[in-house]
Amino acid sequence: MSVRKVKAINIIGMLSELDQVIKFCGDSEVFHPDDAMSFYSNTQDFTPLSDKNPYAAPLQSLRSTADMAGIKLDFVKLKDFDVSDKSVLKYTEKTVEKLEKLVNNKLRIRQEIDGCKRKIEQIGHFTGGNLDFTEIMKCKYITPAFGRLPNESFDKLEEFDDNPFVMFFPCTEDETHHWGVYFCPNEASEKQNIDRIFSSLYFEKLEVPEIAGTPESYIKTLTEEMEKLEEAAKSNEEELEEFWKAEKEQCLKYYSRLQELDCYHAIKRYVYKYHGSFIMVGWIPADKEKYFTQHLDEIKSVEYSLSDGKEEMKHSPPVILKNPPFIRLYEFYVKMYGLPSYNELDPTAIVAFTYTLFFGIMFGDMGQGLVVAIVGFLMWKLKKMEIGRILIPCGISGMVFGFIYGSVFGFEHALDPLYKALFGLDEKPVEVMQPDTINIIIYGSVAIGIVTIVISMLMNIVSSLKRKDPESAFFGANGIAGFVFYVALVAGLICQIMLGVEIMNPVYIVCLIVIPLILIFMREPFGRLAEGKKKWQPEKWGDYCTQSFFEVFEICLSYVTNTMSFLRIGAYILVHAGMMLVVFTLAEMIGGVGYIIMIIVGNGIVMALEALLVAIQVLRLDYYEIFSRFYIGEGRQFTPVVAGKAENQS
């Protein structure tokens, strides 16, 4: 439940051995490259490497060609595969050339088949009309126009019976159109007139291919041609399969090596030349130091130096979260907000605990909780959705609190026999909708808020000390001063109002409430003093006091609103019970089979709606009421160079 330690490593060596160093750094899969310029003060003689990546274009060409061929290229771990870079490029070029030939042939055949299909579809509309295209095309004094006429327009042709040239010869028809041909005299004026008439009838002309004979004979010819093309396509597919069967193992090896070379070459973007040497800087996990340095020692000219991440805070060490399996699920939410800085507390554990607990309390139903857990499992297994994995423990938590509330798909007394058998109770231990229970839920929600806020303050104190931020640790609203003020005020009010113990005397108020407020009021100058800064006083005391007064007033108000914000936990317990009460009331009104249908549908609606709302509200509590007190989240992720994930590397 922490941030894994990393170390910065500075590597210097001869340019002739740069490729060997880069290959090892990539093969290690633990090297996160960084900009060397930011680690040195005098960089006047540093020049970046300007080598063009010779592997990017061949790799992209191989991928795109394989994709068009329907071949999936998988990265494989290479062992005992010693080939030169030139051999990799040569093999890739040869393979791409062969695949392109097969693919181009495949595309050509497919285009010809599609062309035949289009022609058959076009000419098919003109069968059955006893048309001979050869004879029609010989006509000298008339021009044919093939196309389709809407059924409504076909019926209107009777209006032109007095015009001998307005004649439409239908061939086929469908639900909306008649397909056929009309003929126009070649005389320009008459042709324009006839075309205008048919245009007004919404005739759509169709360009038909020049064919000999009847449409039926032409379609037969095209069908025979298509059969030959299908055979050619099948032969091409078999040739492609044979090629891949013979080359698959070898091709994947060369592809993986090419991907490695491309990925590792990206490291050169971070490398600088210094005279005849190279300089590169990166980060490695601290527990991999021995493994990493032992291999670097095998390269003669290489020298290196290591420094702890804590010593390099100005360079923002990359972060690796280190959590047990259950807590690791909730790193998804932490990363959404922002990774912790290297010297910051990892909040994943508190998110895992609070999110699961609050979700269960607010979504307390054994049956619905089971469904949520199953849905979450399916979301993860089938769609690999991170939120699905989180819903599994949340659903189980809902089942636990559903057992406490005695609720199973809204049936509030279904578990009464179980309580009797296990605990000797006549009915469930918690009746949510009873007035006394409602009061307990409200007070319990506030208590949860108080405890959560106190824990968040303690985490802020620890985190601020780790960041060496005394202003936040001692004088901040969530530091020691804020902690003393909030705890003293809450404890005093509880003792005075609920327990009848009068502890809020003048000494208590001055020492535990007034003085902490003064420290919060003066946190900036006191913080500068704690840091040992000579210029600790504000430039204008008047402006500072005015600004701080309103800030302290806002802080005091936020203590109240943040605490009351946790009332939503209790509110959703009551909302769930209320919504299910409405479902059962409607079901009883319908009765019969409708009762069962209403219960099923109602449960589905309540489950979907409430699961969404509860998930959002719990996340809001974590982000705004907890994270805002101690968490900054400005860290950057540790992303080592890994060839198998080259597309994810920056």
N, C-alpha and C positions, 0 to 999 in steps of 0.2 A: 504494500500500500504506500508506495513511494515513487520518487523519480530515480531511475537507475543512473548510477554514476557513469560519467563519460570523461574521456581525456582528449585534450588537443594534441595532435602530433604534427610536428614540422619535419618535413623530409627534404633533404638536399642531396643531389647526386649529379653524376655526369649525364649529359643529354643522350649519350649513346645507350644508356641503360634505362632511360625513361619508360620505354615500352614495357620492359620487364617489370618495373615497379608498378606501372599502371595495371598490368595484367594480374599481378598478385593482389593489388588492392581490390580489383573487381572480383577475383576468384574468392577472396576472403568473405565477401558479402557482409562485412561489418564496417566498411569505410564510408564515412559521410564527407564528401569533399567540401571545402569552403574556400572563399576568396583569399589567396595568400597576401594580397596587397594590404588588407585591413589588419594584418598581424605584424607588419613591419613599419617602423617610423620613416626610415630612409629607403624610398623605393625609386629613386631617380634612375638607377640603372636596370630596373626591372622592365622587361618587355613581354607582353603576352605571346603565347604560341599562336601562330596564324595558320596552322596546318588545316587544310580542308579535309573534312571527313570523307574518305574514299569509300566508306561502307554503307552510307545512308541510302544512296540511290540504288545500288544493287539489291539491298535488303528490301526496299520498298517495291522494286520491280518484281522480285521473287514473290513477295506477299500478294501483290495485286494479281499477278498472273496465276498463282495457285488458287486464289479466291475465285477467279473467273473459271478455272478448271474444276471447281468444286472440291478442291483438295484442302484439308485442314492441316496447317503446319503447327506442330507442338514443339515447345522447347524441351530438350532432353539434357540431363546432366552428362557431361562428357568425361570419360575416363579413358586414358590410353589412346587418345585421338590426336596424334602429333602431326599436323599438316601446316604448311607455310601459309602466310596471308595471301600470297599470290595464287596458291592452289585453290584457296577458298573462293577468291574472286573469279578465277577461271572456271571452276566447277559451276558457280552460280550463273555465270554468263551462258554456259553451255546448256544448263538445265532450263533457264528462262527461254532460250532460243527454241528448244524442243517443245516446251509447253506452249509457247506462243503459236508455234506452227499448228499444234493440235487444237488449240483454242480457237485460232482464226478459222481453221477448217470447220470446226464445230459451229461457229457463229455464221459462217457463210452458208452452210447447209440449213441451219435453222432459219436464216433469212429467206432462202429460196423456198423452204416449206411454207413459211408464213405468207410469202408472195402467192404461192399456189392456192393457199386457203382463201386469201382475199379475192383472187380471181374467180374461184369456184363460187364464193358467196355472191359476188357481183353478177356473174353470168347466170347463176341459179335462179335469179329473179325473172329471167326472160325465157325460161323453158316452158314448154306447153303452148307456145304461141305459133308453132309451125314456122319459125323464122329461119331463113337461110342467110347468114351474114354475108356470104360470098356474093349472093345475088343482090342484096341490099346495097352493098358498097359499090356495085357496078352502076347504080342509078346515076344518070347525068343531070336530071332536071329537078330532083328532090334531094333533101338532106334529112337523114333520120336523127331524132333526138330521143335517147334512151333515158329513163328515169322513173320517178314515182310520183303519184298524184294522190293527195288525201282522199279518203272515201267520200267526204262531203263534197269535194270538188268534182269527183267522178260523176256524182249524181247530177251536178249542174251542167254537164256537157250537153244535155238535151236542149238547153237554151240556145245552143249554137248550131242547131240542125240546119238552119238556112245557109250556113257557111260550109261549102263542100270541102274546104281545106282543114277545118277543125275536126280532125278525126283521130281518136286515140285507140290504139290497139292493145288491150290488156293481155298480159301473159300470166302473171300470178298475182295473188293478193294475200294480205295478212289482216290483222285486226284493225290497222290504222290506214293502210295505203293500198293502192293498186299500182302494180309495176308493169310497165309496158313501153310503147314507143309511139311517137307521132311524127308526121312527115311535113316538111316545109318546102314550098317551091324555092328554087334557088334565086329567083328574082328578089332583089334586096328589099324592096318595099313590102312585098307580100310576106317574105320571111320574117321581117321585123314585126309585122302585124300579128302573125300567128304566134311568134315567140312571146309577144306582149300579152296576148290572150291567155296562153298557158301559164305565163308568169303570174297573171292576176288570179289564176286558179291554184297558185302555190305549188306549181310543178317544180320538182327538184331534179336537175339534170345529173346524170351519172356518166363519168368517163369510163367507157368499156374498152377493154383491150381489142386490138385488131385481130380477129380470128377468122378462120376459114371454116365453112360448113355451118352446121346447126349448133346452138348452145349445148345440146345434149352430147354431141360428138366431141366438142371442145372440153367439156367437163370430164368426159371419159379419158381424154388424152392427159388432162391435168392430174387426174386421179392416179393414172399409171405412173406419171412422172413423180408424184408424191411418194408412191410406194418405193420407187428406186431411191429417192432422197432419204426416206426413213431407214432403208437398208444401209445407206452410206453413213447416216448418223449413228446407227447401231454399231457399225464397224469402227467408226471414229471413237465411240465410247469404249469399246473393247480395247482398242489400241491405247487409249488413255489409261484404262485400268491396268493393262499389262505393263505399261511404262511405270506407273506408280508402284505396282507390286514389286517390280524389279528394283526400283530406285528408292523406295520409301525409307528404309533404314539408313542408307548412305545420305540421302537428301536431308533428312532431319538432323543428322550429325553436322553436315556443312551449314545448314540453316542456323543451328544453335551456335556454332562457332562464329558465323557471320553476325548473329545478334550480339554475341559477346563482344566482338570487335567493335561493333557500332556503339554498344553501351559504354564500353570502357574508353572509347575515344572521347566520349562526352566529358570525361574527367579532365581532359586536356584544356577545357575551357577555364579551368581554375588554376592551371599551371603557368608559371612565369619563367622566363629565361634570365639568367644572370651570368653574363659572359659565356663561358662554355658549360655552365651548369644549369640545372633546373631547380625550382623551388615549388613545393606544393604543401598545402596545409589541409588537415581534415580532422575528423573526430572519430574515435572508436570507443566502444564500451570498455569501462575500466577492467572488467573481468576478462577481456580478450587481449589485454596488453601483452602478456607473455607469448601467446600464440602469434600475435602480429609481429612483434619485434624479433622473434626467433627467425621468421622467414625473411625479414628485412636484412638481418645480419648476414644472410647467405649471399646478398648482392654486394660486391666488393666496394664500390665507390660510394655507397649510400651512407649518409649520416642522418641521425634523427634526434629529436628531443621531445620530451613529453611534459605536459603540465596538466594539473587537475582542473576540472571544469570550474570549480569555485574560484580559481585564480584567474580565470578568463571570462568573468561575468560581462565585461564590456563587449565581448564578441558574441554574446547570447548563445551559450552552448545549446545544441539541439537536445530535445527531451525524448526519453524512452520511458513510458509508464510501466511500472512493475507491480502487478496486482494478481491475487489469486483468481482462479477461473470464474467464480461467481461475481466477484467485484469487477472483473475485467469486462463483463457484459455492459456495464454502465459507462465505460470509457466513451461509448458512442455519444452520450449526452454531454460529457465533459468536452470532447473534441468539437461538438457543435458550438459550445460557448467559447472555447479557446483553450489550448493546452497551457498547463502551468509553466511558468518560467523555471529555469533550472534550480533556482534558490527559493522556490515557492512550494508550499504544501500541495500534494496531490489530493484533490477533493473527491476522487472517485469513490472512496469507501463511504463517506458520509452521504453521497448521492445514492449509492446502492442501498444503504440502510433506510434513509428517509423516504426514498421513492417507493421502495417495496412496502414499507410500513404504512405510509400515508395512502397509497393506492388501495391496500387491503382494507384499511379502516373505512375509506370512503366508498368502496365497492364491495361491501360485505354481503356476499351471497354464495353459498356453496355450489349450487348448480351453475350459475352464471360464471362464477370464477373458474370452474372446470372448463367451460366452453371457451373462455378467454385464453386459458393455458393451452388448450388444444389448437385453437386458431393461431396463437403465437408460434407453436411448434410447427404447424404447417407452413406459415409464412416464412419461417427460417429454412425449413427443409426444401420447400418447393421453389421459393423465390429468393432465398438467401437475404432476406430483409433483416437488418440489424434490430429493428424495433420488435421483430417477432421473438427474438431470443429474450428480450426484456419482458415481454408480455407473459412468458412462461412463469417466472417467479412471482410476478404481479398477480397472475390468476390464482396461483397457489395461495398467496397471501389473502386474496379475496375469499378463498375457500375457508381458510382458518378463521377469519373474522365472521364469515357467514355462519360457521358452526357456533361461534359465540352468540351471534344475533338470532340463531335458530331459523335462518332463512334459506330455503331451497327453491329456486325459481319463483320466489315471491310467496311460497307457501310458508307461513310464519310458524306453524306448529307441526310441521312434518317430522321434526326431530325430537318431539316430546317423549316418545317411547325410548329413544336412545338415552336421553338425559335421565330418565327414570332408571334404566338398567345400569348406567355407568355411575351416576352421582346420587341417585335416590331422589331426584327432583321431580315434582309433578308437572312442571312445564319449563320452558327455556329460561335461562338465567337473566337475559336482557330483553325487555320489551321496549323496543325503540320508541314507540309512539306514546308511551305513558309520560305524563307531565314531569314526574320526578326524574325519569330517565333523561328527558330532554334537557333538564337543568344540568344533570351530570355530564351529558355530551357537550354542552356549551362550555362548562367550566373545564372539562377535560381538554377541549380544543385549545382554550386559552393557555392551559398548563403546558400542553405540547409546544405551543408557540414560545412560551417563556423559556422552557428548557432548550429548545432548538436555537433560539437567539443567544442564550448564554454560551452554549457550545460553540456557536459561530464566532462569538467574541473571543473566546479562549483560543480558537484556531487562528484568528487574526493576530492575536498577541504573539503566538509562536511563529506564524508566518512572517510577521513584521520583523521580529528579531532575527530570523534567518536571512531576511533581505537587508538587514542592518538599517532599518528605518525606525529610529527611536520616536519620531513624531507620531507615527501611526501606532506603535507599540505602547507608548506610555500616555500620550495626550489625546489620541484620536477618539472619535465617538464610539469606536469599536475596540479601543485599546483598554489599558488598565483603568484609566479615568472613567471611560464610558461604562466599563464592566462594573466598577464599584457603584457608580450612580444608578445604573439600571437595577442591579441586584438589591441594593439598599432600598430603592424606592418600591420595588415589587414586594420585598420582604416586609417592609414597613406597612404597606397598605394591607397585605394579607393578615399580618398580626393585629393591626388596628381594627379592620372591618370584619374579618371572618373569625378570628380567634379571640378578639377582645383583649389582646395584650398591647398595652400602650408603650411602645418602644421608641416612637418618634418624638423624642425629647429634643431640646435645643442642641445638645452636644451631638446627638445622632444626626440631626439635620445638617448642622454645620460641617461636621467631619466627613460624612458619607454622601451628602447630596450637594451642598453648596460648594465645598472645595473641589470636588471632581468637576463640577460645572465650570468653575473658574479655570481649572487646568485645560478643559476642552476649549474654553474661550481664548486662552493664551497658547494654544497648541503650536502655532507657527513660530513665534519667537522662542518658546521653550524648546521646541524641536531643534531649532538652529543652535541653541545653546548646548543641547545634549550632543549634537554632532561636532561641537567644538568650533563653530564658525564665529569669526570675530564680528561680522556684520549680522547681528541677530535681531536688531530692532526694526520694526516697520518704518517705511519712509515717512508716513503720516499716521500718527496714532489715532487721530480723529476718524480718518477713513477706515482704518483697521477695526476700531471699536464698533463703528456702525455696521460694517460688513459682518463682523463676528457675532454681533448681537442677533442679527437675523438668522445667521447660520445656526447658532445655538438654539434659537427658538424653533427652527425647522427640524433640528436634530431631536429635540424633546418631543415634538409632534410626531416625528417618524417612529420613535419608540412606541408610541401608542398605536399608530396605524399599522405598523409592522406586526405588533402583537395581535391586534384584532384581525389581521389578515388571515390568521390561522383558524378563525371561526369557520372558514369555508370547509374545513375538514368535517366539523360537526354538521354543517349545513347539508353536505352531500349525503351523510348518513340518513338524515331526515328526508331529503329529496328522493333517495332511492326507495325508502319505505312508502313515501307518498305516491310516487309514480306507480309502484306495484299495486297500491291500494286502488288507484284509478283503474288499472287494468282489470283487477278482479271485480270491481264494481260494474264495469261495462260487460264483463263476461257473464256475470250473474243476471244482468238485465237481458242479455241475448238468450241464454239458456241453451239446452240441448247440445247438438253438435257444434253450434256456434260458440259455446262456452270453451270447448277444447281449442277450437281454431283461434279464438280471441286470446287465450292464455299463451299459445305458441307464438302468435304474431306479436302480442304485447311484450312478451319476454325478449323477442328478437329486437324490437324497436328500442326498448329500455336498455338492453345490453349494449347495442351499438352506440346509441346516443350517450349513455352514461360513461361507457369505457373511453370514448373520445374526449368528453368533457373532463373526466377525472384525470386522464393522462396529461391533458394540457394544464389543468389547475395544479397538479402536483409538480409538474415541471416549472410552472411559474413560481411556486413556493421555493423550489430549489434555486432557481436563477435569481430571483429578486429579493427574497427574504433571507437567504442563506449566503449565496455566492457574493452578493453585493457587500457583505460585511468583511470578507477576508480575502476574496479571490480576485486576481487581476486577469490571469489567463492570456498573457501575451507571449507565450513560449512558441517555439517552432519545432516541428516534428523531426525526429531523427530519421533520415531517409538514406540508408546506405545504398551504394550502387549494387544492383542485383540484376544480372542479365536476363533472368527469367521474367523479370518485371520491368523490362527496359522502357515500356511505354509509360510507366509511372514516374520515371526519374526526371528530375528537373535539370 
